[in-house]
Amino acid sequence: MARDSIYYVDANASIQEMLNVMEEHQVRRVPVISEHRLVGIVTEADIARHLPEHAIVQFVKAICSPMALAS
């Protein structure tokens, strides 16, 4: 199914801004744009690898849906 919009984040976006875009549009990866050019893709896994240890549990709870936990 085609989508009407492409969701992306600016290269200067904070981790929270990236997570907000992912959550709002229910995607797990987001292209990163700088000066109208694709410079990379950030994934939930990329973000999780860079979180402090105490924040990982909260992050996992935030990205897991009840359906995923029931499986």
TORRO-625092 format. One record per residue: x, y, z of N, C-alpha, C, O in turn; residue in three letters. Coordinates in steps of 0.001 Angstrom, whole numbers, plus 524288, in hexadecimal, padded with zeros to 5 digits. Last residue first. Layout:
<sites>
+-------+-------+-------+-------+-------+-------+-------+-------+-------+-------+-------+-------+------+
|  n_xx |  n_yy |  n_zz | ca_xx | ca_yy | ca_zz |  c_xx |  c_yy |  c_zz |  o_xx |  o_yy |  o_zz | code |
+-------+-------+-------+-------+-------+-------+-------+-------+-------+-------+-------+-------+------+
|     X |     Y |     Z |     X |     Y |     Z |     X |     Y |     Z |     X |     Y |     Z |  Ala |
...
+-------+-------+-------+-------+-------+-------+-------+-------+-------+-------+-------+-------+------+
</sites>
This chain:
<sites>
+-------+-------+-------+-------+-------+-------+-------+-------+-------+-------+-------+-------+------+
|  n_xx |  n_yy |  n_zz | ca_xx | ca_yy | ca_zz |  c_xx |  c_yy |  c_zz |  o_xx |  o_yy |  o_zz | code |
+-------+-------+-------+-------+-------+-------+-------+-------+-------+-------+-------+-------+------+
| 80915 | 7CF7E | 857C3 | 80A9A | 7CB4F | 85421 | 80E7B | 7C79D | 85679 | 81022 | 7C3E6 | 853E7 |  Ser |
| 807CB | 7D7A2 | 85E89 | 80472 | 7D315 | 85F3D | 80619 | 7CE7E | 85BD3 | 804A4 | 7CA0B | 85CEA |  Ala |
| 80E61 | 7DF6E | 85B05 | 80FA1 | 7DCE9 | 85FF5 | 80C7A | 7D7F1 | 860C6 | 80E49 | 7D45E | 8636F |  Leu |
| 80948 | 7E296 | 85216 | 80E7C | 7E04C | 85196 | 80FF7 | 7DD69 | 85692 | 8128B | 7D95B | 85657 |  Ala |
| 80029 | 7E6E9 | 85652 | 7FFCF | 7E255 | 852E9 | 80514 | 7DFA1 | 8527E | 80550 | 7DAD4 | 8528B |  Met |
| 803CC | 7EFCD | 85BA6 | 801A1 | 7EB6B | 85EA2 | 80143 | 7E66D | 85B5F | 801FB | 7E226 | 85D72 |  Pro |
| 81016 | 7F3A7 | 855BF | 80A6C | 7F400 | 85625 | 80876 | 7EF6D | 85965 | 80B35 | 7EB82 | 859DF |  Ser |
| 81B9B | 7FA05 | 85922 | 818D2 | 7F509 | 858B3 | 812FA | 7F5F5 | 85940 | 81133 | 7F8B2 | 85CC8 |  Cys |
| 81FB3 | 803BD | 85B29 | 81F4F | 80216 | 855B4 | 81C5C | 7FCFE | 854F8 | 81AC4 | 7FBC1 | 8509B |  Ile |
| 81F36 | 80519 | 86606 | 81CD5 | 80904 | 8629B | 81C1C | 80708 | 85D0E | 81851 | 80877 | 85A78 |  Ala |
| 824F5 | 7FCC7 | 869F4 | 81F5F | 7FD25 | 86B27 | 81CA1 | 800DF | 86769 | 81834 | 7FFE3 | 865D0 |  Lys |
| 82ED6 | 7FFD3 | 86631 | 82C68 | 7FAFD | 86450 | 8268F | 7FB13 | 8655E | 82380 | 7F994 | 861F9 |  Val |
| 83069 | 80909 | 86C1B | 8304B | 80935 | 86666 | 82D80 | 80468 | 8643C | 82A28 | 804E4 | 860CF |  Phe |
| 830DB | 8051E | 87644 | 82CB4 | 808CF | 874D9 | 82C1D | 80917 | 86EE9 | 827BD | 8095B | 86CEE |  Gln |
| 839FA | 7FF16 | 8754E | 834FE | 7FCA2 | 876AE | 83074 | 80025 | 8751E | 82C9E | 7FE4C | 872E1 |  Val |
| 841C8 | 806CD | 872ED | 84061 | 802BE | 86F25 | 83B19 | 80044 | 8705E | 83800 | 7FF6B | 86CCA |  Ile |
| 84547 | 80DBB | 87A4B | 840FC | 80F71 | 876EC | 83F06 | 80B27 | 87347 | 83AF9 | 80BD3 | 870C7 |  Ala |
| 84DF0 | 809B2 | 87F5B | 8492A | 80A76 | 8826B | 84473 | 80BFC | 87F0E | 84004 | 80B8D | 880DD |  His |
| 855B7 | 809F9 | 87764 | 85378 | 80502 | 87924 | 84E4C | 805B6 | 87C0C | 84AAB | 802A6 | 87B49 |  Glu |
| 8539E | 813D2 | 86DB6 | 855FD | 8121E | 8729B | 8530A | 80D4E | 8749B | 84E61 | 80CB3 | 87395 |  Pro |
| 85340 | 8108C | 86007 | 850B2 | 81252 | 864CF | 853D8 | 810B4 | 86996 | 85675 | 80CAA | 86985 |  Leu |
| 85721 | 80C73 | 85706 | 859BB | 81117 | 8591F | 85721 | 8134C | 85E05 | 858A4 | 81771 | 85FEE |  His |
| 850F2 | 80435 | 85404 | 85680 | 8032A | 854FD | 85947 | 807C5 | 85790 | 85D59 | 80711 | 85A06 |  Arg |
| 84771 | 80937 | 851E5 | 847F7 | 805F9 | 85697 | 84DAD | 804F6 | 857EE | 84F16 | 804DF | 85C87 |  Ala |
| 8499E | 80DD2 | 84829 | 848A4 | 8111D | 84CB9 | 84979 | 80DFC | 851BA | 84BEF | 80FE2 | 85565 |  Ile |
| 84A96 | 804F6 | 841ED | 84EE9 | 808BC | 8424D | 84E57 | 80C09 | 8473A | 8521D | 80CEB | 84A13 |  Asp |
| 8408F | 800B1 | 84313 | 84516 | 7FDDC | 8452B | 849CF | 80173 | 845B7 | 84CB9 | 8010E | 84984 |  Ala |
| 83A80 | 807D1 | 83DA5 | 839BC | 80751 | 84346 | 83E65 | 80497 | 845C6 | 84003 | 805FC | 84A14 |  Glu |
| 84337 | 80E49 | 83479 | 83F66 | 80A55 | 835FE | 83EAF | 80A60 | 83BE5 | 841CE | 80CA4 | 83EC5 |  Thr |
| 845E9 | 8176B | 82A99 | 84650 | 81613 | 83022 | 841EC | 81239 | 83165 | 83D80 | 812D7 | 82F9C |  Val |
| 84D79 | 81914 | 81F7B | 84881 | 81728 | 8218A | 84971 | 815CE | 8273D | 84D58 | 81352 | 8288D |  Ile |
| 8536C | 823B2 | 81826 | 85342 | 81ED1 | 81B0D | 84DC0 | 81D46 | 81C80 | 849EE | 81FC5 | 81AFC |  Gly |
| 852B9 | 82C1F | 811F6 | 857DF | 82B20 | 81440 | 857EE | 82621 | 8177A | 85C0E | 82481 | 81958 |  Val |
| 84CB7 | 8318E | 8073E | 84C9B | 82D24 | 80AD0 | 8521C | 82C24 | 80CD0 | 855BD | 82B66 | 809BF |  Leu |
| 84B81 | 83F66 | 8069B | 84E01 | 83A8A | 804DA | 84D7F | 8365D | 8090D | 84DCD | 83772 | 80DBA |  Arg |
| 84885 | 8491E | 80A24 | 84565 | 846A8 | 80602 | 847D3 | 841B3 | 803C9 | 8465E | 83FFC | 7FF8A |  His |
| 84F6C | 84A82 | 812BD | 84FAD | 84DE5 | 80E21 | 84D36 | 84B46 | 8095C | 84F7A | 84B36 | 8051E |  Glu |
| 84D60 | 83DEC | 816A7 | 85077 | 8429B | 817B5 | 850FC | 845A0 | 812A0 | 852C6 | 84388 | 80EAF |  Ser |
| 84562 | 8341B | 81C41 | 8464F | 837C2 | 817FA | 84998 | 83C5A | 819E2 | 848BD | 83E6A | 81E25 |  Ile |
| 84319 | 8270D | 81E70 | 8456F | 82BC0 | 820B3 | 8472E | 82F39 | 81C2E | 84A12 | 82D86 | 818BB |  Val |
| 837DA | 81EB3 | 81EF6 | 83C36 | 82112 | 81C16 | 83E06 | 8260D | 81ED4 | 83AEE | 828DD | 82133 |  Pro |
| 83500 | 815D5 | 828FE | 833DB | 81AFC | 826CB | 838A3 | 81CEB | 823CF | 83CFC | 81CCC | 825DC |  Val |
| 82E5C | 80A97 | 82DBE | 8330A | 80D0A | 82B80 | 83172 | 8121C | 828D1 | 82D2A | 81298 | 826AF |  Arg |
| 824DE | 8079E | 83130 | 8295C | 80608 | 8345B | 82E80 | 80830 | 83248 | 8328E | 807A8 | 834D0 |  Arg |
| 818A9 | 80E92 | 8326D | 81CE8 | 80C64 | 82F43 | 8217F | 80B29 | 832D9 | 821F6 | 80D69 | 83713 |  Val |
| 80FBF | 814C0 | 8355F | 81006 | 80F1A | 8362B | 813E0 | 80C82 | 8326D | 81292 | 808CC | 82FA9 |  Gln |
| 80FA6 | 81F3B | 835C2 | 80E7D | 81CE2 | 830AD | 80EE7 | 816F0 | 830C0 | 80E77 | 81466 | 82CB1 |  His |
| 811E6 | 82150 | 84043 | 80D76 | 823E7 | 83DB8 | 80BD4 | 82122 | 838B6 | 8072F | 820BA | 8378B |  Glu |
| 81B28 | 81B7B | 841DB | 81653 | 81A30 | 84497 | 81191 | 81C6D | 841C8 | 80DAC | 819B6 | 84107 |  Glu |
| 8224F | 82092 | 83B35 | 82156 | 81AEF | 83ABC | 81C24 | 8196E | 83D38 | 8191A | 81679 | 83AF5 |  Met |
| 821E6 | 82ABE | 83F45 | 82061 | 829C7 | 839D1 | 81F0D | 82400 | 83912 | 81B23 | 822B2 | 83699 |  Val |
| 825B4 | 828CF | 84977 | 8207F | 82B0B | 848B3 | 81E86 | 82A0C | 8432D | 819FB | 828A8 | 84272 |  Asn |
| 82FDE | 82559 | 84780 | 82C0D | 821BC | 849BD | 8267A | 823B9 | 84906 | 822EA | 820A3 | 84814 |  Leu |
| 83410 | 82ECE | 843D5 | 833F6 | 82A28 | 8407A | 82FE2 | 82645 | 84266 | 82CD6 | 8242B | 83F55 |  Met |
| 83310 | 83507 | 84CBF | 8304B | 83683 | 847F4 | 82FE4 | 831DC | 8443F | 82BD5 | 8310E | 841CC |  Glu |
| 839D6 | 82F94 | 85386 | 83445 | 82FF7 | 854C0 | 8311B | 83172 | 84FEC | 82CE0 | 82F51 | 84F18 |  Gln |
| 84366 | 83136 | 84EB4 | 84159 | 82BE2 | 84F14 | 83B82 | 82C10 | 85027 | 8388B | 82902 | 84DEA |  Ile |
| 8424E | 83CBC | 84684 | 843B1 | 83A02 | 84B61 | 84184 | 83474 | 84B33 | 83E36 | 83331 | 847F1 |  Ser |
| 84736 | 8400D | 839E3 | 842E8 | 83EA0 | 83D65 | 844F8 | 83BDA | 8423E | 848D9 | 83904 | 8420D |  Ala |
| 84E27 | 8427E | 83232 | 84F02 | 844E3 | 83755 | 84AC4 | 84389 | 83B4C | 84ABC | 845A8 | 83F9D |  Asn |
| 84A50 | 83DE5 | 8294A | 84F26 | 83BC8 | 82B82 | 85049 | 83E03 | 830EE | 85323 | 83B98 | 833F3 |  Ala |
| 83C75 | 83C98 | 82A43 | 8410C | 83FA9 | 828ED | 845CF | 83D4D | 82BA1 | 84555 | 83AF8 | 82FCE |  Asp |
| 834F9 | 8318A | 8263C | 836DD | 8351D | 82A45 | 83B95 | 83803 | 82826 | 83E54 | 8361D | 824B0 |  Val |
| 82911 | 82DD4 | 81F82 | 82EBB | 82E17 | 82027 | 82FFF | 831A6 | 824BC | 82CA0 | 8345F | 826D1 |  Tyr |
| 81F99 | 827C9 | 817BD | 820ED | 829D5 | 81CDC | 826D1 | 829AA | 81D71 | 8294C | 825CC | 81C08 |  Tyr |
| 81871 | 82AAA | 80CF4 | 81D4A | 82840 | 80EAA | 81EBC | 82ADE | 813CA | 81F0B | 82FA8 | 81417 |  Ile |
| 80AF8 | 82840 | 809E8 | 80F2F | 82B71 | 80BFE | 813F9 | 82828 | 80D35 | 81397 | 8237F | 80E55 |  Ser |
| 803ED | 82106 | 805FC | 803EB | 8264B | 803D9 | 808A8 | 82978 | 8057A | 80A37 | 82D0D | 802AC |  Asp |
| 80775 | 81409 | 8024A | 80654 | 817F6 | 8064C | 806DA | 81D52 | 803DB | 809D1 | 81E17 | 80026 |  Arg |
| 80270 | 8086D | 7FC8C | 80578 | 80D46 | 7FC37 | 803C6 | 81101 | 8008B | 7FF41 | 81112 | 8022F |  Ala |
| 8034A | 7FB6B | 80000 | 80000 | 80000 | 80000 | 8037B | 804D9 | 80000 | 80715 | 80542 | 80329 |  Met |
+-------+-------+-------+-------+-------+-------+-------+-------+-------+-------+-------+-------+------+
</sites>
